[in-house]
Amino acid sequence: MTTDGILSYPMTRAERCPLDPPPDLSGLRDAVPLTRVRLWDGSTPWLVTRHAEQRALLGDPRISADSTKDGYPQLGPSTKARRSRARSFIAMDDPEHARLRRMVTGTFTVRRVAEMRPGIQQIVDRFIDEMLAGPSPADLVTAFALPVPSLVICQLLGVPYADHEFFQRASRTLINSNTPPETASQTQAELLGYLDSLIGRKLADPGDDLLSRVATERVATGEMSRRELASMGLLLLIAGHETTANMIALGTYALLTHPDQLAVVRDTDDPQLIARTVEELLRYLSIVHTGRRRVAVADIEIAGQVIRAGDGVVFPNEIANRDAAVFTDPDELDVSRDARRHMAFGFGVHQCLGQPLARVELQVAYGTLYRRVPTLALAVDPATIPFKHDGIVYGVYELPVTW
C-alpha cells in the first residue's frame, strides 16, 4: 500500500495458494465494486472488482480499448514501447477494430473450428505417444502443453513449425513484464520482420492457410496493408499458443492437486462433462492476470462512482470469476459446475476472437491426456513448482510429471 492508502496493482498471490487470486485483490472485491489502484507509472486508474460491473462496463461503448488514448493504463514500459510502434486490433476501437477483426472472424467460427477437431486430436495423440515413449519423469510443459497449441496455430496460420523455437522464445520475451523496453521493441521488430517476409512468400505462392488467404484476398487488393497483417499475425501467433499452453499445464496442475476432480474427468466418456471441465478451469484459473485495460471516453456513473472521461479502467477477471454473487462456492474447483458466465475471454465486442479454438484444444487435451495416462502424477512436491509471477499470462514454467 502506498502512503496515500491506494494499493499498488498488480498484487501478489499468497505463496501457499498459487491458484487463488491475490488476497488483497479478493479483499477489494468483497469491500467495494470500484476503487482506485496505483500502477507502475504512478497513475491511479479505476479497478473494477465485481462481475456485474465488469460486464456492464466492458459492454459500454464509452469504454475504449484504444491504447494510444491519454489515460490508457499501460501494462508496463515494454508494452507501452511496443504499442507505440505497432498495435493489434484488440487495442483499437471500432470501426478500425471491426474492419480488421472481420477479416479473420470466419476462420474462428464454432463450425470451422469443429472441423479442426480430428486434426487437433491427432496432434494431441502424437505428443502423448512421444511423451510416453520417452523418460519418466517428464516436463509436461515442454513435452505436451507447449507443442500442442504451437503446432495447431502454426498449421492454422501457415507458419512453419520448424521455426517454433524462434517464435516461442520471442513470445516469452514479449509477455514478460520485466523485459526492458528496448529489448521488447527489438524482439517485436524481429518477429514482425519474420512475419512480413512470410507474408511476402504467401503472396507469391499462397497455401491453404489463414495468412495466405488474407494476404491474397485483402493485402493484394489494398484493403489491408502488409504491416497490418503482420501485426495481426503476431497477435494470433503469440496468443494462439501462449494462453492455451499455460491453460493445459496449469489446468493439469490444478487437477493433479484436486484428485477427486481429476478422477471425475479421467473416468468419464461424456463430452459434455469435459466441456464443463474446460469452462470451470477457465473460471477457476483465469490465466490472464494483469487485468484487461481500458480508458473512458465519456463520464460514466456506475455503482455510486463517476468514472470521468480520460480515466483509466482495469478489469481483473480473476476476481470477477470468483464472485459469490454469480458462482456458488467460487473458491472451490467443481468440474460439474455450469461456469459459462466466466470472464476468462472477456466480454463485449473485444471478447477473445480465438475462444472457439481454445475451447476445442482444451477439450481434446483434457479429455485425452488423463484417460490415456491414468496414473499421471506430479513427480515433485507441489510447493516446488515454479509459477509465472512475472508475465502477462499466468502458468507454470515447468511441470514434472510421472506415470
C-alpha positions in Angstrom: 0.0 0.0 0.0 1.3 3.5 -0.9 1.4 6.3 1.6 -1.9 7.7 0.4 -3.7 4.4 1.1 -4.0 3.3 -2.5 -3.0 -0.2 -3.2 -0.4 -1.0 -5.9 -1.5 -3.1 -8.8 -0.8 -5.9 -9.8 -0.8 -7.6 -6.5 1.0 -10.6 -5.1 -0.6 -14.1 -4.8 -0.3 -15.9 -1.5 2.7 -18.3 -1.7 0.7 -21.3 -0.4 -2.3 -20.6 -2.6 -0.9 -20.2 -6.1 -4.2 -20.9 -7.9 -6.1 -18.2 -6.0 -6.2 -14.5 -6.7 -4.1 -12.3 -4.5 -5.7 -11.9 -1.1 -5.7 -8.1 -1.3 -7.4 -8.2 -4.6 -10.2 -10.5 -3.3 -10.5 -8.3 -0.3 -11.2 -5.3 -2.5 -13.9 -7.2 -4.4 -15.6 -8.0 -1.1 -15.4 -4.4 0.1 -16.2 -2.2 -3.0 -17.2 -2.7 -6.6 -14.8 0.1 -7.8 -11.7 1.6 -6.3 -8.5 3.3 -7.3 -5.2 1.5 -7.6 -1.7 2.7 -8.4 0.2 1.4 -11.4 3.9 1.2 -12.2 3.9 4.7 -13.7 2.2 6.4 -10.8 -1.2 6.6 -12.5 -4.3 5.7 -10.5 -7.0 4.1 -12.7 -10.2 2.6 -11.5 -10.2 -1.1 -10.6 -13.5 -2.9 -11.3 -13.8 -5.7 -8.8 -17.1 -7.4 -9.4 -18.7 -9.5 -12.2 -21.7 -7.3 -12.8 -19.8 -4.1 -13.1 -17.2 -5.6 -15.3 -19.7 -6.9 -17.8 -21.6 -3.6 -17.7 -18.5 -1.6 -18.5 -16.9 -3.9 -21.0 -20.1 -3.8 -22.9 -20.3 0.0 -22.8 -19.2 1.9 -25.9 -18.0 4.8 -23.7 -15.2 2.4 -22.6 -12.3 2.4 -25.1 -9.7 -0.2 -25.9 -7.5 2.3 -27.8 -4.1 2.1 -26.2 -3.0 5.4 -27.7 -5.5 7.5 -25.8 -4.4 9.6 -22.9 -5.2 7.9 -19.6 -5.0 4.4 -21.0 -3.5 2.2 -18.2 -0.4 0.7 -19.8 0.7 -2.8 -18.6 4.3 -1.6 -18.3 7.1 0.3 -20.1 7.9 -2.5 -22.5 4.3 -2.9 -23.6 3.9 0.9 -23.9 7.0 1.0 -26.1 5.8 -1.9 -28.4 2.3 -0.5 -28.8 3.7 2.9 -29.8 5.3 1.1 -32.8 2.7 -1.5 -33.8 -0.8 -2.2 -32.4 -3.0 -5.2 -33.0 -6.8 -4.7 -33.5 -7.5 -5.7 -29.8 -6.0 -2.3 -28.8 -8.3 -0.4 -31.3 -11.9 0.7 -31.3 -14.5 0.4 -34.0 -14.6 1.0 -36.9 -10.9 0.1 -37.2 -11.2 -2.8 -34.8 -14.2 -4.3 -36.6 -12.6 -3.8 -40.0 -9.6 -5.8 -39.1 -11.3 -8.4 -37.0 -13.9 -9.4 -39.6 -11.1 -10.3 -42.0 -10.3 -13.3 -39.9 -13.5 -14.0 -38.0 -14.6 -16.7 -40.4 -11.6 -18.8 -39.5 -12.6 -18.9 -35.8 -16.3 -19.7 -36.0 -17.6 -22.6 -34.0 -18.4 -24.6 -37.2 -15.0 -24.0 -38.7 -13.2 -24.9 -35.5 -15.3 -28.1 -35.1 -13.9 -29.2 -38.4 -10.4 -28.9 -37.0 -11.2 -31.3 -34.1 -9.9 -34.5 -35.8 -6.6 -32.8 -36.7 -6.2 -31.5 -33.1 -6.9 -35.0 -31.8 -4.1 -36.4 -34.0 -1.7 -33.7 -32.7 -2.7 -34.4 -29.0 -2.2 -38.2 -29.5 1.1 -37.7 -31.3 2.6 -35.7 -28.4 1.2 -38.1 -25.8 2.8 -41.0 -27.7 6.1 -39.2 -27.8 6.0 -38.4 -24.1 5.1 -42.0 -23.1 7.9 -43.3 -25.3 10.4 -41.0 -23.5 11.8 -41.0 -20.0 9.7 -40.6 -16.9 9.6 -38.2 -15.2 9.0 -35.7 -18.0 8.2 -32.0 -18.1 4.6 -31.7 -19.2 5.2 -28.2 -20.4 7.8 -29.0 -23.0 6.6 -32.5 -23.8 2.9 -31.7 -24.3 1.4 -28.4 -23.1 3.5 -26.1 -25.3 4.0 -28.1 -28.5 0.3 -29.0 -28.9 -1.1 -25.4 -29.3 2.0 -24.3 -31.1 1.6 -26.9 -33.8 -2.1 -26.2 -34.1 -1.7 -22.4 -34.6 1.3 -22.9 -37.0 -0.9 -25.1 -39.2 -3.8 -22.7 -39.0 -1.7 -19.6 -39.8 0.7 -21.2 -42.2 3.8 -20.6 -40.1 6.5 -23.3 -40.4 6.6 -25.3 -37.2 10.3 -25.7 -37.8 10.6 -22.1 -36.6 8.8 -22.8 -33.3 11.9 -22.2 -31.1 12.3 -18.7 -32.6 8.7 -17.6 -32.1 8.3 -19.3 -28.7 11.5 -17.5 -27.4 10.3 -14.2 -28.8 6.9 -14.7 -27.3 8.4 -15.4 -23.8 10.3 -12.1 -24.1 7.3 -10.1 -25.2 4.9 -11.3 -22.5 7.4 -11.0 -19.6 6.7 -7.8 -17.7 10.4 -7.5 -16.7 11.6 -7.2 -20.3 13.4 -3.9 -20.9 11.6 -1.7 -23.4 14.4 -1.7 -25.9 14.6 -5.5 -25.8 10.8 -5.8 -26.2 10.9 -3.4 -29.2 13.8 -5.2 -30.8 12.1 -8.6 -30.3 8.8 -7.2 -31.7 10.6 -5.9 -34.8 12.3 -9.2 -35.4 9.0 -11.1 -35.2 7.2 -8.5 -37.4 10.0 -8.8 -39.9 9.8 -12.6 -39.9 6.0 -12.4 -40.5 6.3 -9.7 -43.1 8.8 -11.9 -45.1 6.5 -14.9 -44.7 3.5 -12.8 -46.0 5.6 -11.9 -49.0 6.2 -15.6 -49.7 2.4 -16.3 -49.3 1.6 -13.5 -51.8 3.9 -15.2 -54.3 3.0 -18.8 -53.6 -0.2 -19.0 -51.4 -1.1 -22.1 -49.5 -4.2 -23.4 -47.7 -3.8 -21.3 -44.5 -5.1 -18.1 -42.9 -2.1 -15.9 -43.7 -2.2 -16.9 -47.4 -6.0 -16.3 -47.6 -5.9 -12.9 -46.0 -2.8 -11.9 -48.0 -4.3 -12.8 -51.3 -7.9 -11.6 -50.5 -7.1 -8.4 -48.5 -3.5 -7.3 -48.9 -3.2 -7.9 -52.6 -6.4 -5.9 -53.2 -5.3 -3.0 -51.0 -7.9 -3.5 -48.3 -5.2 -4.2 -45.8 -1.5 -3.4 -45.5 1.2 -6.0 -45.1 2.1 -4.2 -41.8 -1.5 -4.7 -40.5 -1.4 -8.4 -41.4 2.0 -8.9 -39.8 0.7 -7.2 -36.6 -2.4 -9.4 -36.7 -0.3 -12.5 -37.3 1.9 -11.6 -34.4 -1.1 -11.3 -32.1 -2.6 -14.6 -33.3 0.7 -16.5 -33.2 1.5 -15.4 -29.6 -2.0 -15.6 -28.2 -2.7 -18.8 -30.1 -0.1 -20.8 -28.3 0.8 -19.0 -25.1 -2.7 -18.8 -23.5 -3.7 -22.4 -24.4 -0.3 -23.9 -23.4 -0.5 -22.3 -20.0 -4.1 -23.4 -19.5 -3.2 -27.0 -20.4 -0.3 -27.1 -17.9 -1.9 -25.1 -15.1 -5.2 -27.0 -15.5 -3.3 -30.2 -15.2 -1.6 -28.9 -12.0 -5.0 -27.9 -10.6 -6.5 -31.4 -11.3 -3.5 -33.3 -10.0 -3.7 -31.3 -6.8 -7.5 -32.0 -6.6 -7.6 -35.8 -7.1 -11.3 -36.1 -6.6 -11.9 -33.7 -9.5 -9.2 -35.4 -11.6 -11.0 -38.8 -11.1 -14.2 -37.4 -12.5 -12.5 -36.1 -15.6 -10.3 -39.2 -16.1 -13.1 -41.7 -15.8 -15.7 -40.0 -18.0 -16.5 -40.5 -21.7 -19.1 -37.7 -21.6 -18.1 -34.9 -23.9 -20.4 -32.5 -22.1 -18.6 -33.1 -18.8 -15.3 -32.4 -20.5 -16.7 -29.2 -21.9 -17.9 -28.2 -18.4 -14.4 -29.0 -17.1 -12.9 -26.6 -19.6 -15.2 -23.8 -18.6 -14.7 -24.4 -14.9 -10.9 -24.4 -15.2 -11.1 -21.2 -17.3 -13.1 -19.7 -14.5 -11.1 -21.0 -11.6 -7.6 -20.3 -13.0 -8.1 -17.1 -15.1 -4.6 -17.1 -16.6 -4.7 -13.5 -17.9 -3.9 -12.0 -14.6 -2.8 -8.4 -15.2 -6.3 -7.2 -15.9 -7.9 -6.0 -19.1 -7.1 -2.4 -19.7 -9.5 0.3 -21.0 -10.0 4.1 -20.8 -13.2 6.1 -20.5 -14.1 8.4 -23.4 -17.1 10.0 -21.6 -18.3 10.3 -18.0 -19.9 7.1 -16.7 -21.9 6.8 -13.5 -21.8 3.3 -12.0 -22.0 1.6 -8.6 -22.1 5.0 -6.8 -19.0 6.3 -8.5 -18.3 8.5 -11.6 -15.7 7.4 -14.0 -14.6 10.6 -15.8 -13.6 10.8 -19.4 -9.9 10.1 -19.6 -9.9 7.8 -16.5 -8.1 4.5 -17.0 -10.1 1.4 -16.0 -8.7 -2.1 -15.1 -10.7 -5.3 -15.1 -9.1 -8.1 -13.1 -11.2 -11.1 -14.4 -9.7 -13.5 -11.8 -11.8 -11.9 -9.0 -14.9 -11.4 -11.2 -14.7 -15.2 -11.8 -14.6 -15.8 -8.0 -17.6 -13.5 -7.4 -20.0 -15.3 -5.0 -22.9 -13.3 -6.4 -22.6 -15.3 -9.6 -20.8 -18.6 -8.7 -21.7 -20.7 -5.6 -18.6 -21.6 -3.5 -16.5 -19.7 -6.0 -13.1 -20.7 -4.4 -13.9 -24.4 -4.9 -12.9 -26.3 -8.1 -16.0 -28.2 -9.3 -15.9 -29.6 -12.8 -19.6 -30.3 -12.7 -20.4 -26.6 -12.4 -22.0 -24.6 -15.1 -19.4 -21.9 -15.3 -20.2 -20.4 -18.7 -20.7 -16.9 -17.4 -17.0 -16.6 -16.6 -15.0 -13.7 -17.8 -11.8 -15.6 -19.0 -12.4 -14.5 -22.6 -13.6 -11.0 -21.7 -17.0 -9.5 -22.7 -18.3 -7.2 -25.3 -17.0 -6.5 -28.8 -13.4 -7.2 -27.8 -14.0 -10.6 -26.3 -11.4 -13.2 -27.4 -11.6 -14.0 -31.1 -10.0 -17.4 -30.7 -12.2 -18.7 -27.9 -13.8 -21.4 -30.0 -10.3 -22.8 -30.9 -9.1 -22.6 -27.4 -12.1 -24.5 -26.1 -11.7 -27.3 -28.6 -8.0 -27.6 -27.9 -8.6 -27.7 -24.2 -11.4 -30.2 -24.5 -9.3 -32.5 -26.6 -6.2 -32.1 -24.4 -8.0 -32.6 -21.0 -10.3 -35.3 -22.4 -7.4 -37.3 -23.8 -4.4 -36.9 -21.5 -5.8 -38.2 -18.3 -7.7 -41.1 -20.0 -4.6 -42.2 -21.9 -2.3 -41.7 -18.9 -4.5 -42.7 -15.9 -1.5 -42.9 -13.5 -0.3 -39.3 -14.3 1.0 -37.7 -11.1 3.3 -34.9 -10.1 6.9 -36.0 -9.8 7.8 -33.4 -7.3 6.4 -31.6 -4.2 3.7 -29.2 -5.5 5.3 -26.5 -3.4 8.4 -26.6 -5.6 6.6 -25.9 -8.9 7.8 -22.6 -10.4 4.9 -20.3 -11.2 4.9 -17.4 -13.7 4.5 -14.4 -11.5 6.4 -12.2 -13.9 4.3 -12.2 -17.0 1.0 -11.2 -18.6 -0.1 -14.8 -18.8 -0.1 -16.9 -15.6 1.1 -20.5 -15.6 4.0 -22.7 -14.6 7.5 -22.7 -16.1 7.7 -26.5 -15.8 5.5 -29.3 -14.6 7.5 -32.5 -13.8 5.1 -35.5 -14.1 5.4 -39.3 -13.9 3.2 -42.2 -14.6 
